Amino acid sequence: MGSGTTDADGRDVRVAVIPGDAGADPRVSVTLTPPAGELRWSCTPAAARELAAALVRAAEETENAPADGPVTVPAGELRRGDVRDGERAMTVDGVRTDGSTAHVTWKSGAGRTWNQSYDVNTAMTLRRRLPGNR
């Protein structure tokens, strides 16, 4: 599985993932073998699934990121599927404008949703817009 995995200096890193026994404390083992030495760690199956899901989300974000960088739009022009730029992925699930206020429903990468209100002219920096949303 080491193909495409590198360390900070660009050197190949071998990655081995080994399922554990289904005993009292089942663990998934991960071994990273960069040129500088070996790193071993383990986690519960639930934590392994959470890590896998986070990696899939990050891979999708990376693949779908525009080559020209973030775009800034007024809050009133947000559209479903827009992804806000920042440390954590926040995707627009819906937008409704009411006069000078944009009511935005956000969805996290973990599936949590919440609402926030902004002035329709508030500058929102987006990591990604769906095709046709520009």
SVG drawing of the C-alpha trace seen along z (x, -y; Angstrom):
<svg xmlns="http://www.w3.org/2000/svg" viewBox="-37 -44 54 57">
<polyline fill="none" stroke="black" stroke-width="0.4" points="0.0,0.0 3.1,-2.3 2.6,-3.4 2.1,-7.2 2.8,-7.6 5.8,-9.8 7.5,-11.5 8.1,-15.2 11.2,-14.9 9.3,-13.0 10.8,-9.6 8.6,-6.5 7.0,-5.3 5.7,-1.7 2.3,-1.4 1.0,1.9 -2.5,2.2 -3.2,5.4 -6.6,6.5 -6.5,7.7 -8.1,10.6 -11.8,10.5 -10.9,11.0 -11.7,8.9 -9.8,5.9 -9.8,6.0 -7.4,3.5 -6.4,2.6 -2.6,2.2 -0.9,-0.3 2.8,-0.4 4.5,-3.2 8.1,-2.5 9.8,-5.7 13.6,-5.7 14.1,-7.2 12.6,-4.3 9.4,-2.5 6.2,-3.9 3.6,-1.5 0.2,-2.3 -3.1,-0.7 -6.7,-1.7 -10.2,-0.3 -12.2,0.7 -14.5,-2.3 -11.5,-4.6 -10.2,-2.9 -13.5,-3.5 -13.5,-7.2 -9.9,-7.6 -10.8,-6.0 -13.8,-8.2 -11.7,-11.3 -9.1,-10.2 -11.9,-9.7 -13.3,-13.1 -9.8,-14.7 -9.1,-12.8 -12.3,-14.1 -11.6,-17.6 -8.1,-17.4 -9.4,-16.0 -12.2,-18.5 -10.2,-21.6 -10.0,-24.2 -6.6,-24.8 -7.0,-28.5 -7.5,-28.6 -10.4,-29.8 -13.1,-32.1 -15.0,-34.7 -18.7,-35.4 -21.3,-37.4 -23.3,-35.3 -26.4,-36.0 -24.9,-34.2 -24.0,-30.9 -25.4,-27.8 -26.0,-24.3 -22.8,-22.3 -20.4,-25.2 -17.6,-24.3 -16.3,-27.0 -12.5,-27.5 -11.1,-26.9 -9.6,-24.3 -12.7,-22.1 -14.9,-21.3 -18.3,-23.0 -20.7,-22.5 -23.7,-24.6 -26.8,-22.4 -29.2,-25.3 -29.6,-29.1 -32.6,-31.3 -32.5,-35.1 -34.8,-37.3 -34.2,-40.9 -30.7,-41.8 -30.1,-38.5 -28.8,-35.2 -29.8,-32.2 -27.3,-29.4 -27.7,-25.8 -24.2,-24.2 -23.3,-20.6 -20.0,-19.3 -18.0,-16.4 -19.3,-14.3 -22.9,-15.0 -23.8,-17.6 -26.0,-20.5 -26.5,-24.0 -27.9,-27.4 -26.1,-30.7 -27.3,-34.1 -25.2,-36.7 -25.7,-40.0 -26.2,-39.1 -23.0,-41.1 -20.7,-39.3 -17.7,-38.0 -17.5,-34.2 -14.3,-32.5 -15.0,-29.1 -12.7,-26.3 -14.8,-24.8 -18.0,-25.5 -19.8,-22.8 -19.6,-23.0 -22.1,-25.6 -22.1,-27.5 -19.4,-30.0"/>
</svg>
